[in-house]
Amino acid sequence: MTTTDTPSAIPATGYRLRLPGPTEVPERVRQATARVIVNHRGPECKTAIGETEEMIRPVLGTTNRVMFFASSGTGVMEAALVNVVGPGSQILVIEHGQFGERFTSIAKAMNISVDTVATEWGQAIDVAAVEARLRERSYRAIVVVHNESSTGMVADLAALGALVRDRPTLLIADSVSGLGGIAMRQDEWGVDIVVSASQKALMCPPGLSLASVSPKAWRVIEQDERRSVFFWDFRRALKSIELSETPFTAPVSLLYGLRESLTMMHEEGLPNVLARHEQLSGALRAGGAALGLADFCERGPRSSTVVVFKVPDGLEGGTIVRRLYADHRTVIAGARNRLSGRVIRFGTMGAFSAATILTDLLHLEDVLTKLGLPVEAGAGLKAATEHLAKTK
Ligand SMILES: *Cc1c(COP(=O)(O)O)cnc(C)c1O
């Protein structure tokens, strides 16, 4: 331990992975990933892929084919762009946080012509500004982050879907940190491409990503525009998924893991899963507020999968993060962007319960007290338990 303070009265706990991804992997899922490796084109793997696809469709709210890839989330963000953007076509990126900026960086790296509609981080996206842009220019796609993990803000996909419904423009959404924790109704909302990854609300180890593509987007993808794409070619991936395969070697262990985590989600019931995320993130926010931590987002729509607190004046976010780890093995995130030092972030997604967030608040209270904040003992736990009782 690096601290020189007197040890906490709270006994040390095990490693608590409380990041907004990767998230804790339930033991059932971890065990599923430990199964023997099988032929990636044999019947066992086909069954795993087929069942995984079938179980993830209701989570996405779609009847689309869902393609799986071996990559982290950023890979499939790039894939979404490279498959629809041809020479001369232009996209509009809605930036409301770090991951929206990443989309712009990817587009620039690909030499795609990109316009942006940027909102101040922590504010709701500006749908009217997007609509104004669409009236001025014809974009191949609008690109948006559904659940901004850097700020805790959710984008209104239904409103954006309505804007593109009668236009040729596609809507591409990164729901890497949303899918499985907040509502996604891809078909109803008119989202053309949803990309996501295994290590967040889907509570699997990192390394598996997925894309769900609408018929409207397929018509664009199938145009022969000589795109520079090989590994990520959705046309090839579609042919494979029709055989319950992947074009290249499938990440067999991770697919077994995802099949197990989806089984758990269906056992709990998808509406219950979403309600649990909403209730528990609300309880953590209430508890944090009682400890003097303001929500980074002054208004909603707030995320149920990541809670972002402002760091009180005079403190540095990294100090809180380091002390939570050193004293409690509670691993949360700060920021690696323009908010560095100014926010702390908790994952509230996947396998977590009321006990998880109450423990977070216990550890937070201890650390904030040690750092000299005037925290009322037990105030965070009280506010959180009250929220839980109220929202039962
Ligand atoms: C985690 C995350 C990603 C993907 O990051 P990787 O490290 O590439 O998995 C993309 N978008 C959002 C919103 C995320 O939270």
The ligand as an SDF file (V2000), in Angstrom:
LIG
                    3D

 15 15  0  0  0  0  0  0  0  0999 V2000
  -15.7750    1.3200  -24.4690 C   0  0  0  0  0  0  0  0  0  0  0  0
  -16.3600    2.0760  -25.5830 C   0  0  0  0  0  0  0  0  0  0  0  0
  -15.9590    1.8780  -26.9090 C   0  0  0  0  0  0  0  0  0  0  0  0
  -14.9530    0.8860  -27.3530 C   0  0  0  0  0  0  0  0  0  0  0  0
  -13.7340    0.9420  -26.8030 O   0  0  0  0  0  0  0  0  0  0  0  0
  -12.7180   -0.2630  -26.9980 P   0  0  0  0  0  0  0  0  0  0  0  0
  -11.6680    0.0370  -26.0070 O   0  0  0  0  0  0  0  0  0  0  0  0
  -12.2410   -0.2240  -28.4010 O   0  0  0  0  0  0  0  0  0  0  0  0
  -13.4940   -1.5220  -26.7220 O   0  0  0  0  0  0  0  0  0  0  0  0
  -16.6060    2.5760  -27.9000 C   0  0  0  0  0  0  0  0  0  0  0  0
  -17.5690    3.4370  -27.6160 N   0  0  0  0  0  0  0  0  0  0  0  0
  -17.9890    3.6480  -26.3700 C   0  0  0  0  0  0  0  0  0  0  0  0
  -19.1130    4.6030  -26.1340 C   0  0  0  0  0  0  0  0  0  0  0  0
  -17.4040    2.9790  -25.3080 C   0  0  0  0  0  0  0  0  0  0  0  0
  -17.8240    3.1940  -24.0660 O   0  0  0  0  0  0  0  0  0  0  0  0
  1  2  1  0
  2  3  1  0
  2 14  2  0
  3  4  1  0
  3 10  2  0
  4  5  1  0
  5  6  1  0
  6  7  2  0
  6  8  1  0
  6  9  1  0
 10 11  1  0
 11 12  2  0
 12 13  1  0
 12 14  1  0
 14 15  1  0
M  END
$$$$
